Amino acid sequence: MTEIVKGGNLPVPGQAWRIAVVRRAAGEGVPEVEASALLLDASGRVRGDGDLVFYNQLTHASGAVRLTGRVRDEDQRVADWLEIDTERVEPAVQRIVITASVDGGTFGRVPGLHIRTISATTGEQLALYEVDDASTETAFVLGEFYRRDGGWKFRAVGQGYDSGLVGLAEDYGVVGGDPEPAPDDEPASDDEPAPDDESAVGALPEAIPEELLAKVREAEAASDDEPAPDDESAVGALPEAIPEELLAKVREAEAAPARIPAQVPVRRPARVGPQSDVDLFGEDFPEFVRSGRGAGTLTVDVPIPAGYVLVDSARKGDGYFGVDSLDEHGKADVLLANTTLEDHEGRGLLRHDGRNPLRLRVNAHGSEWTIAVRPVSTVEELGRDARGRGADVLLHTGPAGLLSSRLHTKFGHAYFHVQGHEPGGRDHLLANVASRLPRDARPLPEGPLLVQVRSAEGDWSLKVRPPKENRFWRRAAR
């Protein structure tokens, strides 16, 4: 291991590293310490709130950086561990800053603070930097990894802040917004049905005959000169035993069309919302559809202008299925599909530079697949709510609000991620949850915005609500 002083730097070879933020365990006057990381672009700022990896957001959307856990030893030392996989670091990310913050104290009361970098492949100790000048600081930039001459280097920074993690992160462009779920977002049970199940709109009892439900639907479609919906004659003299709340749920279910992920190779309806909104993301081009079996590499042989591109994928069978775009050097760039579920259908999103032909790599382990590359003009509109399964992309054209999202799954700890993309390339993290019953609620910016849903399994639902107060920095329950 090479020990370096503040301002020192050295190359860190390899493609994956493990980083430990080590200090004395909290207690007896020593405050609790939390490690975090920020992914920065060439301007030295984050591209959106999703570029902060911290206690409420343990994994970056790219999978390149994540907090993996906390370890204590018999010598009363504790370490927060992070992992960085440079193969998955997006080209726009030029620096990865490793930070630490304290809760209820200062770093002057934290002995033994240091950062270690270890090769995840060989276990070799690459770098060690000890902080020996801490005093009243409540946050520290300990070190940073940065690109240089086609590789990566590590620099010992040792810059302190008196404003805690919030002030430090805001200096790098993190705005933060994570409101509480709306009051009617009740916790989902372990056996919660999928959204396309009739019980997902209020557990309709089997005792209500289908003819009666048909009359409710017929009444909702009646013309303006028919009796008002609250008149019993409007639905054929509904019996008093049926509560109004139940009828309201039937009406709500009928008014909310379900969303499904892309059906490959069937093309989606063209043009939704104001045409100018979707045109901001990319121009039209002829769609490209190819089918195959097993692993392979595709070159899209239709001209694709610069802008956002939709990549639909379908696979028959089971086993691992993955689709990546490739950069000009033939290395994986954007992950577009990643699942082990049987009979996958999903939609990915990437931003194409328009200069080079788009190339895709498919890994399907012998199963049949179909890939379709389509313009963003074929995307569906989010509206007030949407439902679907797997990966999808929707267009938000409305005002700012709050996006409540939920993944319905019977699997173990499932990962659910929703990200918004502005026409100019700025990203907004709208959901990032790995739990037994993933659910989240975060501010939704004013449209136009491409809303990208990433989910390996399970049915999901999105609902747009009025905005609420900012609680991004509230510590999640452990």
N, C-alpha and C positions, 0 to 999 in steps of 0.2 A: 504494500500500500504506500502511496505517495502522500505525505502530509504537506499541505500548502497553507499559506497565510492569506489574509484578506487582500483581495486584488489579484492573487495568483491564479493561473489557469494551466490546464494541461489537456491533451487529447484523451478522449475516452473511446477506445475501440469497441467494436461489436455493434450489435443491433438491438440488444435488450439489456436493460440495467435494473437493478433493485436499489432503492435509495432509502436509507434509514435516518430519521431525525431522532437523535438520541438525547436523553437528559435524565435527571434524577426524577423518580416517580413523585407524583403529587402527594402532599401531606406534610404536616409539621412545618407550615409556613411556605411550602413550595406550591405554587399555583399549577393548575392543569394546563397543559400545552396541547395545541392542535396543529397538525401539519396540513399543508395545502399546496396546490400548484396552480399556476396560471400559464396558459398557452398564448403567446404573443405573436403578432404579425410583424412585418418589417418596420412599422411605425412605433413599435414598443407597446402596443395596446391590444386588449382582447378584441375579438370580432363580435362578441356577444356574451351574455351571462353564462352560456354553456361552456366557455373557455376557462371557467374557474372550477377546479376539482377540490372539494372541501367536504366538511362533515355532513352537509345536506345534499351533496352531489358527488358521489364516490367515484364515478367513472365518466370519462369524457365520451362524447357521442361517437368519436372515431375508434374508441377502444385503445388509443395509444397511451393514455395516462390514466392510472387508477390508484386509489388508496386501497390497500389490501388488508390492513389490520394493524393491531397494536399488540406488542409483545413485552412482557416484563421478565426480569431475571432475578436471581437470588440476591444480587447486590443492590437491589432497590433502584435499578435503572429501568427505563421504559423507552420503547422505540415505536414510532409510527412508520410503517413501511409503505412505500410507493413503488410502482413499476412503470417503466417507460419502454415502449416498443417502437423504435424508430422506423420500422417498416410501415407502421400505421400512422405515423405523424404526417399530417397533410402538408403539401408543399408550401402553403401560405403561412404555416407556423415556422417562425425563425428562431424563437427562444422559448424555453420552458423554465419558468422561475419557481424555485422551491422555497416556500415560506413557512413560518410558524407564528402562532399567536397564543396569548395567554388569556385565561378567564379568571378575573378576580385577583390580579397582582401584576407584577412587572417581571421582566426577564433578569433583572438584577438579583432576583430571589430564586433563580433556576440554575443550579450548579450543573456542570458537566454537559452543557449544550454543545452538540456537534452534529455534523452531517457526514454520512459515509456513502460512497457509491461502489456498488459491487456488480460484476458481470453476472447476468442471469444465466449465461451459458456455461462459464467455467468456474464461477464462484470466486474469481480473483478480486481482491480488494483494490479498487482503482484509485480512489481519492478519499482524503479525510481533511475536513476543515473544522477546527474548534473555535467557538466564539468565546473570547476571553475579556471582552470589553463591554458587556451588557450592563445597563443601569436602570433607567426609568422607562425603557421601551415596552410596549405592549404587543408589538408585532415586529418580525424580522424577515427580511429577504436574506436567506442563508446562502444560497448559491443559484446558479443558472446554467443550463445546458444551451448551447447556441451552435448554429451551423457555421462551419468555416472550411473552405476549400473542399467541398464535397463530403466532409465528415462532421463530427460533433466534438465539441470541447466543453469542459466544465470550468466555471470560474467561481471562486469564493468571493461572495459579495459582502455580507455582514452589514447591511444597511438597516438601521432601526427606525421604527415608527412609534409615535405616541398615540396614534388614533386607532389601534387595534386592526383586526383583519378587515373590518368595514372600510376604514380609511385607506389602508394599503391597497385593497382591491379596487376601490373607486379611483385611486391614482392611476391605475392601469386600465380604466374604462369600464369596470363592472358597474352596472346600474342596479340590478337586483330587483326582483319582484316575485313573491311567492305567497299570495294570499291564501287564507283558509278556504276550504271548500264551502260552497254555498250551503245554507242550512238544510236544504232538502236533499243533499247528497248523503244519504245514510250509508253506514259501512256495509259492504257487501258480505254475504255469508259465504262459507266455504263451498256450498253446493249451489251457488247462484247460477241460474240458467243463462244460456246465451241470449243475446239481444233479439234474435229472431224467434225465440220462444214466446208464446202469447203471455206467459206468466211474467215476462220481463217488463210488462207495462202495468203491473198491478195485480198479478195472481188472479186472473178472471176465473171464477168458479165454474165447474163443469155443468152446474145446474142451469146456467143461462143458455137457452137454445140458440143455435146458429141463426135461425130465422129472426130472432129478436135482435141479434147483433147486426144482421143485414138491414133491419129497419132503422137502427141507429145510424148506420152508414148512409142509408137512403135519405134520412132526414137532414144529415149534414150537407148532402149534395143538392138539397131542394132549392128552388129559386126564391128570390127575395119576397114574392107575393104569397108564399106559403106561410103557415103559422110559425111563430118564433120557436126556436129549439126548446125553450123552457115550457112550452105548451105540450101536455101529454099527447094530444092528438097528432102532433107533428111526427111522432114515432109510432103511431098506431096504438095509442092508449097503453103506454108502458105501465106495468103493475107497480104499485107503490113500494113493493118489497125490494125493488132494485134501487140502491142509493144513488144520488146524484153524482157522488165522487166516482163511482164505478163507471157511470156513463161518460163522465169527463175523461177518464182514463182511456175508454174505448175511442173517444173522439181524438184524444192526443195521439194514440197509437196509429190511427188512420191518417192523421195529418203529418206524421214523421216518416217519410220513406226511408227504407234501409239502404245503406251504402255497402257495396261489395268491392273487393279488390279487382284489379284488372283481369278480364277474361281474355287470355291469349289464345288465338290471334284475333279475336273479335274486336273491332275498333270501337272506342267509346264515342258518345255523341260529341260533335264538334261545337266549339264556341259556347261558353257559359258566361253569365255575368256581362258587364260592359266589355266590349271587344278590346277597347284600349287597355284595360287592366291586364288581360292575359297576354296581349302583345308586348307588354313591357318586359316579359320574361324570356321571350325568344320568338323567332320567326318560324313560319311553317316550312315543312320539308316533306318529301315523300316518306311514308313509313317503311321501315326495314323489318322483315320477319324472316327468321331462320329456325329450322328444327334440327335436332341431332340426338346423339346418344353418347353418354360418357363425358370425359373431359375433352376440352377443345378450346381453340382461340378463334374469335370471329373478327373480321374487319368489316365495319359498316361501309358498304359501297355506295351510299347515297350522300350527296353533299349536305352537311349539317352546319348551319350558321352558328356564330357565337351566341351563347345563351344557355338557358336551362333545357334539359332533355329528359324525357321519361323513358325508363327501361322496364318493360313488363316482362315477367318470366313465369313459366309454368313448367312443372315437372311431374311426371307420372311415376309412382313408386315411392320407396322410402330410402333411408340412408342420408348421408350428408349431401346438401346441394348448396353451392355458392356461386355467385357471379361478381366479378370485379372488373372495373375499367382499368386499363393499363396506361401508364404514362409513356413518354417518348422513349424511355429506356427499357420498356417491357416489364416494369415492376408494377405491382398492384397499387392502384391509386384510390378509387372510391369503391367501398363495399356496397353492392346493390342488392344482393340476396344472400341469406345466411340462415339455413334451417336444416333440421333433421326430420321434420314432419312429413307425413305421407301426402302425396298429391298436392304439392305446394302451388299456390297462385299468389303473386304479389307484384308490387310496383316500386321501383327505385327512382331516385332523382340524382342527376349530376349536372354540373355546370361545365359546358364544353367550351374550349377556347376558340373553336372554329378554324384553327390553323392546320391541324393534323387530322387524318382520318381517325374516327373513334374505333378503338379496339377493345374487345371484351374477352375475358377468360371465364370459361364455365367449368365447374368441377361437379360432376353428377354421379360418379361411381357406377357407370353402366346403365343408368336409367334414362328414359326418353325425356327430352325437354324442348321448349319453344321459347325463343327470345324475340321480343318486338321492341324496336326503338321508335318512339313517336314524339311529335312536337307537343309542347305544353298546351296548345289549343284544344287537345282532347281531354284535358283534366276536368273533373266534376267540381261543382261548387260546394263549399262547406255549408253555407246557409246557417241556420240556427242550431242544427245538430246533425250528426252523421253517425252511422254505424258501419262496421266492416270487420274484416278478419285478415290478419297478416299485415304486410307492408302496403301502404297506399300513399297517394298524394292528392290533396284537395286544394281548391282555390278559395281564399277568404277575401271578400271584397267589401265587407261592412266596416262599421266603426270599431274603435278600440273597445275592449271588454275583458272578460275573464273567461278562459277556456278550461272547463272541467273535463277531465279525461279519466277513463277507467278501462282496465283490461279484465275481462271475465275469463278465468282460466282455472282448470282443476289440477294443473301441474304444480311443481314445487315453486321455489322462488323464481318468478318470471321477470324478464326485463322488458320494460315498456318505455319507449322514447318518442317524443313528438317535438319537431323542430320547425320553426317558421323561417322562410327565406324571403328577403326583400329583393326587388328587381336588381338593385345595385350590388347585391352579394352579402349584405349584412344578415347575420343569423340571430334568431331568438330561441332560447330553450323554453319550450312550452310544457314538457313533461319529461322526467328522467327518474324512473322508479325501478328498483329491483326488490321485490318483496313477494309475499304469499298472495296478496290481492292488490296488484299495482293500481294506484289511483293518484291523481294529482290535480292541482288547480293553480294556474299561473296567468299573469296578465297576457292578453292577446293584443298585439299592436293593431293600429288601423290598417286596413287593406290598401292596396293589394298585397297579398302575402301567400306564398305557396306553403301549405302545411303538410309536412312530411311525417308520416306515422311509421315507426319501426317496431315491429313486434314479431317474434319468432313463432308464437303460438297464441291461440285463444281469440275470442271475439272482443272487439273494443267499441267504445262509444265516446263521442265528443259532444259537448254542449257549450254553446256560447251564451254567456250571461253578462249582465252589467258589471262594470269594474268595481273592485273592492280595494281595501287598504293594502299597502305594501308590507309583506311579512317575509320577504326572501331570506333575511338574516336570522329569523327565529330558529333556534336550534331544534332539530328534529329529535323526537324521543328516541332514546337508545333502547 
